[in-house]
Amino acid sequence: MLILGLFKEFFPLLALGYLIGRFKPGLSSLIAVPLINFGVPISLMGLLLKSGMDWHFFEAFLMALFAIGLLITLMRILPNMRSLFGSRCLLLGSVFGNSGYFGIPIALALLPSEALSFSIGYDLGATLLVWAIGPIIFTSTSSEVLQKGTWGSLLNALTRSPATKGLLGALLIRATPWSDQITSTLWIPSKIVIVLALMIIGIRLGSFSPPNHPNREGICFDLQSSLLVKLLIFPALMLVLTKAFSLPILMRDALVLQAATPTAISVLLLAEVSGKEQQVAASLVASSTLAALITVPIWSLVLRVLF
């Protein structure tokens, strides 16, 4: 049964990371920097070369942009949702998932290898979009958005994105006569990076402490609304969109599972850089990751029934 693959490959690494995080909470920071700068681009290159890049890859990329953009638009124009998600962090955290560190291991555990290119296409689109609009949303005023420095930082973030580096690296390698040999060589480090990424998530969960805030009940209510959107409403929206566009079943499954991933760590990084809503971001990342351990297997079962 495919769901057993999730328990066998995914949970033990999270549990090991959690135990490490209880005793060595700062270890994730030491691992995360080289992992993001070097490991993730190499891993994405290996995964892209292994799974292949065709029109369906770019179709998944475009679907990620469209679905995320549609959900953000609905959350901003519908009065009830706009009042619930006035917080910058809650808005971003409700639509951007941990599709790289969480979603790709999920795809490896639950889906055939042919689905990897769809999952990575989604991850690339979501990564580029969160670094494109995230810095803008976290600015306080429209005048700050128009500042030259803001757009310069945005361009810098896009060019330094691990997803961008991984895509460019894969395209360059495919253009060489040694593409097959390099692909075989990169597959092992790609898997190692995924293992380390899962352990980092576990370490962060182990080092997390509940928010100590005077308005703790209000924060918890806001988090519940965000979790509802991120883990249930957004994957349901993605399922409807994939049906509407008559996408292949394998691509549908990959995109829905990517949409069901917990809040992206990028949201926490953006909050820390801007100095705004860091505690809300940390709480949302931790609580959504824990909840996703239940909701993602449920979505996997739903997709199997629909098949």
Backbone bond lengths (Angstrom), bond angles and torsions (degrees), N, CA, C in turn:
res aa  C-N    CA-C-N  psi(-1)  N-CA   C-N-CA  omega(-1)  CA-C   N-CA-C  phi
1 M - - - 1.473 - - 1.517 109.32 -
2 L 1.345 116.48 131.89 1.460 120.00 -174.00 1.518 112.77 -61.18
3 I 1.338 116.43 -33.37 1.462 118.70 -176.27 1.524 111.30 -63.70
4 L 1.353 116.60 -25.65 1.454 119.57 178.26 1.522 111.35 -66.90
5 G 1.356 116.17 -27.34 1.456 119.47 177.35 1.509 111.66 -63.06
6 L 1.319 116.65 -32.25 1.460 120.36 178.10 1.520 110.76 -65.80
7 F 1.326 116.78 -44.70 1.464 120.10 179.79 1.526 111.07 -67.60
8 K 1.321 116.95 -36.32 1.454 120.49 -175.22 1.525 112.55 -75.22
9 E 1.339 118.30 -39.80 1.455 121.41 -173.96 1.526 113.10 -98.76
10 F 1.305 117.36 -26.79 1.461 120.88 -168.84 1.520 112.30 -98.33
11 F 1.322 117.23 -55.98 1.456 121.36 -172.56 1.532 114.48 -64.01
12 P 1.337 120.16 -40.03 1.471 118.63 179.66 1.526 113.20 -59.19
13 L 1.332 117.04 -38.15 1.461 120.09 179.58 1.522 111.09 -69.38
14 L 1.334 116.60 -40.29 1.460 119.77 176.10 1.529 110.95 -63.24
15 A 1.324 115.85 -41.70 1.466 119.55 -179.50 1.522 111.34 -65.08
16 L 1.338 116.83 -41.07 1.464 120.29 177.99 1.522 110.42 -63.64
17 G 1.338 115.97 -44.20 1.460 119.52 177.54 1.515 112.22 -62.47
18 Y 1.332 116.56 -38.15 1.470 120.32 179.04 1.526 111.18 -61.87
19 L 1.329 116.66 -44.09 1.463 120.25 179.14 1.528 111.25 -63.55
20 I 1.327 116.40 -39.43 1.471 119.71 177.20 1.521 110.25 -64.41
21 G 1.345 116.14 -40.71 1.460 120.73 -178.35 1.515 113.44 -64.52
22 R 1.333 117.38 -26.96 1.464 120.36 178.82 1.530 111.70 -68.96
23 F 1.331 115.99 -27.98 1.460 120.03 -176.25 1.532 112.89 -110.69
24 K 1.345 117.43 -30.85 1.463 121.99 -179.08 1.531 109.59 -128.61
25 P 1.331 118.13 68.84 1.469 120.13 -174.57 1.522 114.24 -64.30
26 G 1.337 117.81 -25.25 1.457 119.72 -178.23 1.510 114.15 -81.98
27 L 1.336 117.45 -5.18 1.458 120.57 -176.65 1.526 112.41 -64.84
28 S 1.347 116.91 -32.33 1.466 119.71 -178.30 1.520 111.69 -61.77
29 S 1.336 117.40 -36.25 1.459 120.53 179.84 1.524 111.19 -66.29
30 L 1.335 116.71 -36.97 1.462 120.34 179.46 1.527 111.55 -67.20
31 I 1.335 115.98 -36.40 1.460 120.24 -178.84 1.525 111.40 -81.08
32 A 1.338 116.43 -36.10 1.465 120.83 -169.82 1.523 112.79 -63.97
33 V 1.339 118.07 -40.68 1.465 120.53 -174.71 1.526 111.92 -62.00
34 P 1.352 119.60 -56.15 1.470 117.92 177.78 1.531 112.97 -66.11
35 L 1.338 116.03 -29.12 1.459 118.49 179.22 1.525 111.10 -64.95
36 I 1.342 116.76 -43.88 1.456 120.69 -179.56 1.527 111.34 -70.40
37 N 1.341 115.92 -41.81 1.466 119.93 -175.39 1.520 113.27 -73.02
38 F 1.335 117.22 -35.80 1.457 120.12 -173.71 1.531 112.77 -123.80
39 G 1.342 116.65 -44.65 1.455 119.47 -173.60 1.516 114.01 -66.70
40 V 1.334 117.01 -48.24 1.467 120.25 -176.86 1.535 112.15 -63.18
41 P 1.348 120.18 -46.12 1.475 118.61 176.43 1.528 112.96 -58.35
42 I 1.354 116.91 -41.52 1.466 120.07 178.70 1.528 110.43 -64.91
43 S 1.336 115.93 -42.28 1.455 120.14 179.48 1.525 111.13 -61.96
44 L 1.327 116.32 -45.41 1.462 119.99 179.76 1.525 111.44 -64.15
45 M 1.327 116.80 -37.60 1.469 119.49 176.02 1.519 110.58 -59.71
46 G 1.344 115.63 -47.50 1.458 119.36 -179.78 1.511 112.78 -62.58
47 L 1.336 116.71 -42.70 1.462 120.74 -179.23 1.529 111.34 -67.80
48 L 1.319 116.98 -41.20 1.461 120.71 179.47 1.521 111.21 -65.07
49 L 1.325 116.52 -44.28 1.462 120.24 -179.45 1.525 111.06 -66.69
50 K 1.345 116.04 -35.22 1.462 120.08 -179.65 1.526 111.76 -70.73
51 S 1.333 116.13 -42.46 1.467 120.27 -175.29 1.518 112.75 -87.21
52 G 1.346 116.78 -21.62 1.460 120.37 179.97 1.521 112.38 89.82
53 M 1.313 115.06 155.17 1.462 121.60 179.51 1.525 108.82 -126.44
54 D 1.315 115.79 110.16 1.456 120.57 177.36 1.522 108.72 -129.95
55 W 1.329 116.28 -164.50 1.456 119.71 -178.52 1.514 111.71 -61.24
56 H 1.331 117.40 -34.79 1.463 119.85 -178.81 1.530 111.58 -65.00
57 F 1.326 116.87 -31.61 1.460 120.26 175.92 1.530 110.38 -60.28
58 F 1.318 116.14 -48.39 1.460 120.09 -179.26 1.531 111.42 -73.23
59 E 1.331 116.94 -25.39 1.465 120.35 174.24 1.537 109.85 -66.22
60 A 1.331 116.72 -40.98 1.466 120.56 176.12 1.526 110.68 -65.17
61 F 1.324 116.29 -38.80 1.462 121.76 176.54 1.531 110.60 -58.26
62 L 1.334 116.67 -47.50 1.463 121.36 -179.01 1.529 111.54 -68.78
63 M 1.328 117.27 -35.01 1.463 120.54 178.32 1.526 110.82 -64.67
64 A 1.330 116.46 -37.10 1.469 119.81 177.38 1.523 110.15 -62.73
65 L 1.324 116.43 -46.30 1.461 120.10 179.59 1.527 110.97 -61.53
66 F 1.328 116.45 -44.17 1.463 120.47 -176.48 1.527 111.28 -67.50
67 A 1.337 117.34 -47.31 1.469 120.54 -176.43 1.523 111.24 -65.48
68 I 1.335 117.43 -44.63 1.464 120.79 179.52 1.519 110.62 -64.99
69 G 1.336 116.07 -44.18 1.461 119.75 178.71 1.517 112.29 -62.00
70 L 1.350 116.61 -39.74 1.467 120.83 179.20 1.520 110.56 -64.70
71 L 1.326 117.62 -44.15 1.459 120.27 -178.43 1.531 111.13 -65.75
72 I 1.323 117.49 -42.09 1.467 120.47 177.75 1.526 110.18 -61.17
73 T 1.326 116.55 -41.79 1.471 120.66 179.31 1.528 110.85 -61.97
74 L 1.327 116.36 -45.24 1.469 119.99 179.30 1.525 111.44 -62.81
75 M 1.328 116.37 -39.30 1.459 120.29 -179.06 1.518 112.42 -69.11
76 R 1.336 116.24 -23.99 1.470 119.83 -179.74 1.523 113.12 -91.65
77 I 1.348 118.18 -25.02 1.464 118.89 -175.49 1.532 112.77 -100.69
78 L 1.339 117.77 -23.80 1.465 119.77 177.99 1.527 109.15 -80.41
79 P 1.334 118.40 121.98 1.478 120.81 -173.24 1.524 113.86 -55.91
80 N 1.336 117.68 -45.06 1.465 119.96 -177.83 1.525 111.92 -63.73
81 M 1.321 116.68 -42.04 1.461 120.00 -179.84 1.525 111.04 -72.22
82 R 1.327 116.52 -35.79 1.466 119.52 179.64 1.522 111.15 -63.08
83 S 1.328 116.84 -36.52 1.462 119.65 179.19 1.526 111.62 -71.47
84 L 1.334 116.82 -31.63 1.459 120.49 179.96 1.518 112.30 -75.74
85 F 1.336 116.41 -32.39 1.459 120.34 -172.68 1.525 111.53 -117.92
86 G 1.326 115.41 47.10 1.464 119.65 174.69 1.515 111.60 -71.73
87 S 1.327 116.70 -24.59 1.460 121.64 178.27 1.525 110.34 -68.71
88 R 1.338 115.80 134.58 1.461 120.56 177.98 1.521 110.56 -59.00
89 C 1.321 115.30 -46.42 1.458 121.65 -175.73 1.526 111.31 -63.97
90 L 1.320 117.62 -44.50 1.457 120.81 -179.26 1.521 111.73 -66.08
91 L 1.324 116.68 -34.63 1.462 120.35 177.61 1.519 110.49 -63.95
92 L 1.337 116.37 -51.46 1.461 120.05 -179.65 1.523 111.38 -66.18
93 G 1.345 115.87 -41.86 1.456 119.96 -177.24 1.508 114.23 -67.26
94 S 1.331 117.20 -19.13 1.463 121.04 -179.67 1.520 112.71 -83.54
95 V 1.326 117.70 -15.68 1.469 119.96 -174.68 1.528 113.34 -120.29
96 F 1.332 117.73 -26.94 1.458 119.69 -177.14 1.522 109.99 -101.51
97 G 1.327 115.99 120.42 1.456 121.26 -177.10 1.512 112.77 -104.55
98 N 1.317 115.40 166.55 1.461 122.82 178.72 1.526 108.41 -81.00
99 S 1.333 115.32 64.12 1.465 121.45 -172.67 1.518 112.99 -71.71
100 G 1.341 118.33 -21.79 1.453 120.86 179.32 1.513 112.42 -84.30
101 Y 1.327 116.92 -62.64 1.460 121.45 -175.59 1.525 112.69 -72.61
102 F 1.334 117.67 -30.35 1.459 122.25 -176.80 1.524 111.08 -104.36
103 G 1.333 116.35 -46.16 1.457 121.07 -172.78 1.510 114.55 -68.89
104 I 1.331 117.62 -42.89 1.466 120.00 -178.86 1.531 111.41 -66.95
105 P 1.351 119.84 -44.34 1.470 118.11 173.03 1.532 113.18 -58.94
106 I 1.339 116.60 -36.29 1.467 120.24 176.22 1.520 110.15 -61.87
107 A 1.337 116.60 -44.32 1.461 120.41 179.38 1.524 111.18 -62.73
108 L 1.336 117.05 -40.26 1.461 120.67 178.83 1.528 111.44 -64.88
109 A 1.327 116.30 -34.60 1.459 120.37 -176.85 1.526 113.02 -81.01
110 L 1.333 117.46 -34.53 1.460 120.66 -169.88 1.526 115.14 -109.92
111 L 1.333 117.85 -17.42 1.461 120.08 -173.32 1.532 110.83 -122.77
112 P 1.326 117.30 158.51 1.471 120.02 174.54 1.533 110.81 -62.42
113 S 1.329 116.46 158.94 1.470 120.64 -177.19 1.524 112.09 -61.45
114 E 1.340 117.15 -24.50 1.471 119.64 179.53 1.519 112.33 -64.64
115 A 1.340 117.28 -19.17 1.466 120.76 -178.87 1.523 112.51 -81.52
116 L 1.331 117.43 -8.61 1.463 120.29 -176.80 1.523 112.10 -59.78
117 S 1.329 117.03 -42.30 1.463 119.22 -177.16 1.528 110.92 -63.51
118 F 1.353 117.80 -34.37 1.458 120.77 177.67 1.533 110.40 -67.80
119 S 1.327 115.68 -43.29 1.465 120.22 179.85 1.519 111.14 -63.94
120 I 1.320 116.93 -42.36 1.464 120.77 -179.97 1.523 110.75 -70.19
121 G 1.350 117.17 -35.67 1.465 119.75 175.92 1.518 111.12 -60.89
122 Y 1.330 116.54 -42.61 1.469 120.62 175.99 1.523 110.53 -62.70
123 D 1.336 116.14 -46.49 1.463 120.49 -177.81 1.524 110.98 -60.32
124 L 1.322 116.90 -41.36 1.463 120.32 179.98 1.526 110.68 -63.58
125 G 1.350 116.49 -46.05 1.453 119.60 179.45 1.518 112.37 -62.28
126 A 1.340 116.70 -44.54 1.467 120.90 -179.76 1.522 111.31 -66.22
127 T 1.338 117.10 -39.96 1.467 120.80 -179.43 1.520 111.19 -63.85
128 L 1.322 115.58 -46.51 1.470 118.87 179.16 1.525 111.05 -62.90
129 L 1.340 116.45 -38.80 1.461 119.75 -176.38 1.525 111.96 -71.43
130 V 1.349 117.69 -40.98 1.463 119.06 -178.41 1.524 111.19 -65.87
131 W 1.352 116.63 -35.66 1.464 118.93 178.34 1.518 111.70 -80.42
132 A 1.345 116.69 -14.25 1.456 120.01 177.10 1.527 111.49 -82.86
133 I 1.347 116.40 -47.54 1.464 118.78 -175.58 1.518 112.87 -99.89
134 G 1.345 117.14 -18.55 1.465 119.86 -179.25 1.517 113.43 -57.70
135 P 1.343 118.37 -53.32 1.471 118.96 178.49 1.522 112.94 -59.83
136 I 1.327 116.85 -31.27 1.467 120.33 -179.84 1.534 110.21 -72.04
137 I 1.340 116.76 -44.70 1.462 120.21 179.98 1.523 111.67 -63.98
138 F 1.327 116.78 -34.59 1.462 120.00 -178.12 1.531 113.00 -79.79
139 T 1.357 118.56 -6.12 1.459 119.29 172.92 1.513 109.02 -75.99
140 S 1.326 116.29 150.64 1.469 120.56 -171.43 1.518 112.98 -79.79
141 T 1.313 117.52 -36.02 1.460 120.39 -174.00 1.512 110.13 -134.21
142 S 1.314 115.41 161.58 1.458 120.02 178.69 1.520 111.65 -64.33
143 S 1.327 118.01 -29.88 1.461 120.01 179.30 1.521 110.75 -65.47
144 E 1.343 117.05 -33.68 1.456 119.89 177.97 1.520 110.74 -67.00
145 V 1.323 116.18 -34.24 1.453 120.23 179.97 1.518 110.91 -62.74
146 L 1.344 116.36 -34.24 1.454 121.07 -176.01 1.515 112.93 -83.12
147 Q 1.310 117.59 -6.35 1.445 119.29 -179.13 1.517 110.02 -67.03
148 K 1.314 116.04 143.77 1.455 121.66 -178.29 1.520 111.36 -61.00
149 G 1.332 115.84 -38.52 1.454 120.05 -178.05 1.504 112.46 -62.48
150 T 1.351 117.02 -36.14 1.452 120.53 -179.83 1.522 111.05 -64.34
151 W 1.335 116.47 -46.75 1.450 119.83 179.86 1.523 111.37 -68.81
152 G 1.318 117.27 -32.41 1.456 119.89 175.47 1.515 111.09 -64.32
153 S 1.339 116.25 -40.84 1.465 120.19 177.77 1.523 111.03 -65.84
154 L 1.335 115.28 -37.24 1.459 120.12 178.37 1.525 110.85 -62.46
155 L 1.335 117.05 -47.89 1.462 121.04 179.52 1.518 110.41 -62.47
156 N 1.317 115.87 -39.66 1.457 120.34 178.94 1.526 111.07 -63.32
157 A 1.348 116.00 -41.22 1.467 120.31 179.53 1.524 111.20 -64.73
158 L 1.325 116.71 -39.70 1.462 120.34 179.61 1.521 111.80 -65.56
159 T 1.328 117.05 -43.56 1.457 120.51 -178.30 1.529 111.55 -70.13
160 R 1.335 116.43 -26.71 1.462 120.09 -179.78 1.527 112.61 -93.22
161 S 1.336 117.72 -1.42 1.460 121.48 -178.00 1.527 110.61 -59.77
162 P 1.345 118.61 132.93 1.469 120.50 176.40 1.521 112.98 -56.67
163 A 1.343 116.86 -35.81 1.462 120.10 179.64 1.522 110.94 -64.91
164 T 1.337 116.96 -40.87 1.461 120.80 178.88 1.522 110.60 -64.47
165 K 1.334 116.43 -45.48 1.459 120.61 179.30 1.528 111.23 -61.89
166 G 1.330 116.20 -42.62 1.452 119.56 -179.41 1.519 112.16 -64.42
167 L 1.337 117.61 -41.57 1.457 121.29 179.22 1.519 111.06 -65.07
168 L 1.331 117.14 -47.06 1.466 120.54 -179.72 1.527 111.05 -62.94
169 G 1.348 115.91 -41.48 1.458 119.37 178.43 1.518 112.14 -62.04
170 A 1.342 116.65 -42.26 1.462 120.36 179.46 1.521 111.46 -64.47
171 L 1.327 116.94 -40.45 1.468 120.40 178.99 1.526 110.98 -64.35
172 L 1.336 117.02 -39.89 1.465 120.52 179.09 1.527 111.10 -66.20
173 I 1.330 116.37 -42.63 1.464 119.90 -179.19 1.529 110.98 -65.68
174 R 1.324 116.61 -39.28 1.470 119.60 179.20 1.521 112.10 -63.33
175 A 1.330 116.35 -24.66 1.465 120.22 -179.76 1.526 112.51 -81.57
176 T 1.328 117.88 -6.85 1.466 121.16 -178.72 1.527 110.02 -94.45
177 P 1.330 117.26 159.33 1.481 119.78 177.31 1.527 113.31 -75.64
178 W 1.346 118.36 -4.90 1.466 122.09 -177.93 1.533 111.27 -106.70
179 S 1.320 116.37 24.28 1.459 121.19 -174.60 1.532 112.12 -57.91
180 D 1.326 118.16 -45.60 1.468 120.73 -176.89 1.526 111.82 -65.35
181 Q 1.333 116.41 -42.13 1.459 120.11 -179.50 1.530 110.99 -66.02
182 I 1.325 116.94 -42.21 1.470 120.65 179.90 1.515 110.80 -66.70
183 T 1.332 116.90 -37.88 1.463 120.84 178.37 1.527 111.14 -60.20
184 S 1.328 116.69 -44.56 1.465 120.60 178.70 1.521 111.43 -63.71
185 T 1.332 116.07 -37.57 1.464 120.46 -178.76 1.521 111.61 -69.50
186 L 1.343 116.82 -36.79 1.468 120.99 -175.29 1.522 113.00 -79.21
187 W 1.328 118.54 -15.94 1.457 120.04 -173.77 1.527 111.89 -63.78
188 I 1.330 117.31 -41.46 1.471 120.49 -179.04 1.530 111.48 -65.77
189 P 1.358 119.95 -51.76 1.474 117.88 177.01 1.523 113.37 -61.38
190 S 1.324 117.48 -27.54 1.465 120.04 176.95 1.519 110.53 -62.97
191 K 1.320 116.80 -43.21 1.465 120.52 178.71 1.529 111.27 -68.02
192 I 1.348 116.98 -36.54 1.466 120.54 179.22 1.523 110.39 -63.44
193 V 1.323 117.24 -41.77 1.462 121.30 179.28 1.523 110.64 -61.64
194 I 1.333 117.18 -40.70 1.461 120.44 178.98 1.532 110.58 -63.89
195 V 1.328 116.75 -39.95 1.464 120.86 177.62 1.528 109.96 -61.33
196 L 1.331 117.25 -45.89 1.464 121.01 179.85 1.530 111.06 -64.87
197 A 1.345 116.64 -37.54 1.462 120.34 179.92 1.525 110.72 -63.86
198 L 1.321 117.18 -41.73 1.459 120.53 177.89 1.527 111.19 -64.72
199 M 1.317 116.46 -38.84 1.453 119.55 178.64 1.522 111.30 -66.29
200 I 1.336 117.41 -35.47 1.461 120.57 177.60 1.523 110.55 -63.14
201 I 1.333 116.94 -41.78 1.461 119.87 176.97 1.526 109.84 -59.61
202 G 1.338 116.37 -44.65 1.461 119.96 178.13 1.519 112.49 -62.61
203 I 1.333 117.29 -40.95 1.467 121.47 179.11 1.525 110.42 -62.35
204 R 1.313 116.74 -41.79 1.464 120.09 179.82 1.526 111.40 -67.47
205 L 1.320 115.96 -36.17 1.461 118.58 175.59 1.523 110.63 -65.86
206 G 1.323 116.63 -40.45 1.456 120.46 -179.76 1.511 113.48 -67.30
207 S 1.333 116.73 -29.39 1.465 120.45 -178.47 1.518 112.92 -92.35
208 F 1.340 116.57 -2.88 1.463 120.22 -176.74 1.519 110.83 -78.55
209 S 1.330 115.42 139.01 1.469 121.72 173.63 1.518 108.62 -121.65
210 P 1.339 119.20 143.01 1.460 122.16 -178.57 1.523 111.20 -57.03
211 P 1.347 117.94 149.67 1.454 120.85 -177.75 1.515 113.08 -63.86
212 N 1.312 115.84 135.41 1.469 121.85 174.74 1.526 107.33 -106.54
213 H 1.301 115.63 90.74 1.462 121.46 -170.98 1.522 108.58 -137.98
214 P 1.348 118.11 141.31 1.464 120.21 -179.41 1.522 113.34 -60.85
215 N 1.323 117.24 -28.10 1.464 121.39 179.28 1.520 110.24 -105.58
216 R 1.316 115.21 45.91 1.463 120.19 -173.50 1.527 112.01 -61.81
217 E 1.344 117.94 -39.84 1.466 120.13 -179.15 1.526 110.82 -64.76
218 G 1.327 116.79 -39.31 1.460 120.04 177.92 1.513 111.97 -64.72
219 I 1.341 116.67 -40.05 1.456 120.92 178.37 1.525 110.37 -63.80
220 C 1.331 116.81 -42.23 1.461 120.81 -179.88 1.523 111.39 -62.12
221 F 1.349 116.76 -39.53 1.466 119.77 178.06 1.524 110.57 -64.84
222 D 1.327 116.98 -43.32 1.465 120.44 178.43 1.522 110.90 -62.39
223 L 1.323 116.93 -40.38 1.460 120.93 178.98 1.522 110.89 -63.72
224 Q 1.329 116.82 -39.58 1.460 119.69 179.79 1.532 110.89 -62.48
225 S 1.322 116.70 -40.64 1.470 120.47 178.05 1.519 110.77 -63.78
226 S 1.323 115.99 -42.30 1.456 120.25 179.70 1.523 111.35 -66.57
227 L 1.327 117.24 -40.35 1.462 121.37 178.39 1.530 110.77 -63.97
228 L 1.324 116.69 -38.61 1.461 121.00 178.56 1.526 110.63 -60.37
229 V 1.322 116.10 -44.45 1.466 120.13 -179.81 1.518 110.67 -68.66
230 K 1.333 116.72 -47.95 1.466 119.98 -172.94 1.516 112.93 -67.70
231 L 1.321 117.02 -43.16 1.459 120.02 -171.03 1.522 114.27 -95.04
232 L 1.339 117.56 -17.87 1.464 119.86 -177.02 1.531 112.81 -123.43
233 I 1.327 117.21 -53.29 1.466 119.77 -174.68 1.519 111.99 -69.72
234 F 1.345 117.21 -44.56 1.467 119.04 -177.39 1.532 112.12 -65.19
235 P 1.346 120.65 -47.42 1.465 117.83 176.21 1.522 113.15 -62.52
236 A 1.351 116.95 -32.53 1.466 118.84 176.02 1.534 110.12 -65.51
237 L 1.337 117.10 -40.72 1.464 120.70 176.17 1.518 110.73 -61.78
238 M 1.332 116.93 -42.83 1.460 120.21 179.13 1.521 110.95 -63.14
239 L 1.322 116.88 -38.02 1.469 120.78 178.06 1.522 110.42 -62.59
240 V 1.322 116.74 -43.28 1.471 120.46 178.53 1.528 110.58 -63.77
241 L 1.327 117.30 -42.05 1.464 120.70 -178.93 1.526 111.62 -65.87
242 T 1.325 117.24 -41.46 1.467 119.50 179.55 1.522 110.91 -65.42
243 K 1.333 116.31 -33.64 1.470 120.06 175.41 1.529 110.52 -68.69
244 A 1.338 115.47 -42.50 1.467 120.07 -178.19 1.519 111.58 -63.72
245 F 1.341 117.10 -35.76 1.467 121.46 -179.38 1.525 112.52 -91.82
246 S 1.335 116.70 3.39 1.475 122.74 177.92 1.532 111.90 52.50
247 L 1.321 116.12 47.44 1.459 120.74 179.96 1.526 110.06 -76.44
248 P 1.322 117.63 154.54 1.469 120.67 177.92 1.535 111.59 -57.05
249 I 1.323 115.94 151.85 1.467 120.64 -175.26 1.525 111.63 -60.73
250 L 1.320 117.10 -41.15 1.461 119.94 -178.67 1.527 111.18 -65.06
251 M 1.315 116.52 -39.60 1.460 119.62 176.97 1.525 110.27 -68.05
252 R 1.325 116.89 -39.06 1.464 120.59 176.78 1.523 110.72 -57.10
253 D 1.322 116.20 -48.59 1.461 120.19 -178.36 1.527 111.17 -61.49
254 A 1.333 116.15 -44.10 1.466 120.06 -179.08 1.522 111.33 -63.16
255 L 1.322 117.52 -43.73 1.464 121.17 -177.32 1.528 111.85 -69.42
256 V 1.327 116.87 -39.89 1.472 119.63 179.54 1.525 110.47 -65.76
257 L 1.321 117.53 -42.56 1.462 120.11 179.34 1.535 111.17 -66.72
258 Q 1.323 116.89 -35.18 1.467 119.67 175.72 1.528 110.54 -66.44
259 A 1.330 116.53 -40.58 1.467 120.28 178.35 1.523 111.43 -65.89
260 A 1.346 117.22 -25.05 1.464 121.60 -177.32 1.526 113.03 -86.52
261 T 1.338 118.02 0.11 1.468 120.33 -178.62 1.530 111.12 -69.08
262 P 1.332 117.77 154.41 1.475 121.01 -179.76 1.516 111.74 -70.01
263 T 1.314 115.94 171.61 1.467 122.55 -176.30 1.527 111.75 -53.32
264 A 1.321 115.32 137.13 1.464 121.49 -176.85 1.527 111.72 -68.78
265 I 1.331 115.21 143.25 1.458 120.43 174.46 1.525 110.27 -63.28
266 S 1.334 117.67 -24.70 1.466 121.56 177.58 1.528 111.56 -56.16
267 V 1.342 116.91 -34.59 1.465 120.50 179.14 1.529 110.44 -63.61
268 L 1.328 115.96 -40.98 1.460 120.29 177.50 1.531 110.94 -65.98
269 L 1.337 116.26 -40.90 1.468 119.84 178.88 1.526 110.96 -63.40
270 L 1.329 117.39 -41.28 1.464 121.29 178.82 1.523 110.96 -64.66
271 A 1.335 116.23 -40.08 1.463 120.08 178.76 1.527 110.76 -64.84
272 E 1.334 116.86 -40.37 1.460 120.32 -179.50 1.523 111.23 -67.85
273 V 1.328 116.24 -40.01 1.467 119.82 179.90 1.523 111.13 -65.94
274 S 1.347 116.52 -40.75 1.466 120.38 -177.80 1.525 111.83 -79.56
275 G 1.346 117.68 -17.84 1.459 121.15 -177.37 1.518 113.09 74.73
276 K 1.342 117.76 23.36 1.461 122.31 -177.17 1.528 110.53 -127.61
277 E 1.340 115.73 132.69 1.457 123.07 170.47 1.534 112.89 59.01
278 Q 1.336 116.59 34.73 1.461 119.06 -178.76 1.524 112.30 -63.22
279 Q 1.355 116.97 -41.58 1.460 120.03 -177.33 1.521 111.31 -66.57
280 V 1.317 116.50 -38.83 1.471 120.04 177.55 1.527 109.89 -64.08
281 A 1.339 116.14 -42.65 1.461 120.36 180.00 1.521 111.35 -62.92
282 A 1.338 117.19 -44.78 1.457 120.94 -179.92 1.527 110.85 -63.03
283 S 1.337 116.87 -42.53 1.458 121.14 179.48 1.527 111.04 -64.23
284 L 1.329 116.16 -39.82 1.460 120.51 -178.22 1.527 111.23 -68.29
285 V 1.329 117.24 -43.21 1.468 120.54 178.60 1.520 110.48 -61.42
286 A 1.341 116.93 -46.70 1.465 120.80 -177.14 1.526 111.69 -66.98
287 S 1.334 117.23 -49.25 1.467 120.31 -176.20 1.524 111.88 -67.65
288 S 1.334 117.71 -37.24 1.467 119.89 179.30 1.526 111.11 -69.01
289 T 1.339 116.97 -35.51 1.469 119.89 178.54 1.519 110.93 -65.17
290 L 1.320 116.18 -43.55 1.463 119.77 178.19 1.532 110.96 -64.18
291 A 1.330 116.31 -43.84 1.466 119.71 -179.26 1.527 111.48 -66.84
292 A 1.332 117.00 -33.81 1.468 120.50 -178.46 1.515 112.45 -66.23
293 L 1.326 117.13 -23.18 1.462 119.86 176.59 1.524 111.02 -63.43
294 I 1.328 116.47 -19.64 1.466 121.67 176.50 1.520 111.04 -99.45
295 T 1.345 116.74 -45.41 1.461 120.05 -172.75 1.532 113.03 -73.58
296 V 1.341 118.51 -34.38 1.465 119.80 -179.41 1.532 111.66 -64.30
297 P 1.347 119.76 -46.50 1.470 117.92 174.47 1.526 113.42 -59.45
298 I 1.339 116.52 -34.00 1.467 119.51 177.66 1.528 110.27 -64.39
299 W 1.337 116.79 -44.38 1.464 120.51 177.86 1.527 110.85 -62.62
300 S 1.329 116.63 -37.27 1.465 119.97 178.16 1.530 110.59 -61.88
301 L 1.323 116.63 -41.50 1.467 120.55 177.99 1.525 111.44 -67.22
302 V 1.329 116.76 -39.62 1.465 121.08 177.67 1.522 110.50 -59.25
303 L 1.346 116.11 -45.18 1.468 120.43 -179.03 1.535 111.26 -64.30
304 R 1.321 116.59 -36.03 1.470 119.42 178.83 1.525 110.80 -67.37
305 V 1.325 116.54 -37.11 1.466 120.20 178.02 1.526 110.47 -66.55
306 L 1.346 116.48 -40.19 1.460 119.94 -179.92 1.515 111.60 -66.83
307 F 1.335 116.91 -28.89 1.457 120.71 179.99 1.535 111.21 -61.35
